[in-house]
Amino acid sequence: MRYKAYLFDVQGTLLDFFEPVSQAVAEYSPELDAAAFTRAWRTDYFERVANLTQSADDWTRVQELYARGFADVCEKFGLPRPQAAHAETVASSWQRLVPWPDVPTGLAALRSRAVAATLSNTDMATMVNVFKRLGISWDAILTAEVFGRFKPDPLVYRGALRYLNVQPHEAAMVAAHPYDLRAAREIGMGTVFVSRPHEYGDPVLAHTDADEEFDQRVADIGEIA
């Protein structure tokens, strides 16, 4: 089915975070298992998001959560707790993500026939700067910060649809993460699962749609168009 608008998750779905972040971790402490540390850091982030009360007027930037999480994960891995400046430096790797190879051309093809917008939990400034650096254009850049809530809160999806002036059945959520797609489906949106086998560095750990739970499954953004 074709939709008027497609909303895209970003980290993991469109951009590879594992390579640049694990590289920064390895540079910080060569003796670390950088892959395991990066996965633990990502888990720490999700736990912080799930337990954080946010609002549009009182917003804690995701970048701050990564910096705080880095210090805690260092302790879990037996490292001394880093100074704040060091934690912020390594955490800045979450702003240097790189697109999966299929993304630039796939998005361009999709935008030729539909509205394409981001819908990320990452901060607005981060998204604007990342895509400006990568030279990737959007019809709209939307993030959870605009709505004062994190996905999978339904307010985030409904708010994005309102900004784009489309009804739920006229739009699809595109993500590599089942929780994101399930939340979008709950409000009546279509769902496109993107397979990213190397999101966590090891295909065994990647999310799948083995039960064909979602409306469409792709391994390349160009397959949507």
C-alpha positions, 0 to 999 in steps of 0.5 A: 500500500502507498501512503501520503506520508512516511515517518522514519525512526533514525538511530539504527533504522536510517543511521548506523550508530554502532560503528562510530560509537564503538570506535569512540569507545575503543579509542577511549579505552583500548582494553575494553570490549567496545562492542559489548560496551556500546550495546550496554550503553544503548541499553542504559539509554533506553532505561533512562528514557523509560524512567524520565518525565519530560515536557516541552517546557522542561526537556532533558536532552538525549545527549545529556542522557548519553553522557550520564550513561557513559559514566555509569556504564564505565563503572559497570565495566570496571573503569574509573568514573570519568570526568564530565568533560571526558564523558561528553566528548565520548558521548558526542559520538552519538552525533556522528552517525553514518547512513546505511548505504541504501538510505540516501538514494532510497529516501530520494526516491520515496520523497519523489512521491510522498512526504518523508519526515523523521520522527526520532527520540533524539534532540532536534538540534542533533537531527538538524546538524546530523542531516545537514552534515550528511547532505540528506534532505527531508520534507520535515524534521520532527523529534520527540522534543517537539512534543515533550514526550518520548516514543512510544507515547501515542501523543508523539505519533499523533502530533507528527501526523497533525503537523503533516496534516494527514490521517493515521491511515494515510501514513506509515511508520518506518523503523527497525524496532518493533516497539516503535511500529507497534505503537504507531499501529495502535493509533491506526498507522501503517507499518514498515519494518526495516531489517538492519542485521548489523545494528548492534554489531552482531546479526544474532542480536538484530530485531526481526519480523519473523512472524510477519507482524507488520505491513511491509518488510524491507532490507533497503529503503528503496524497496518502499518506493 
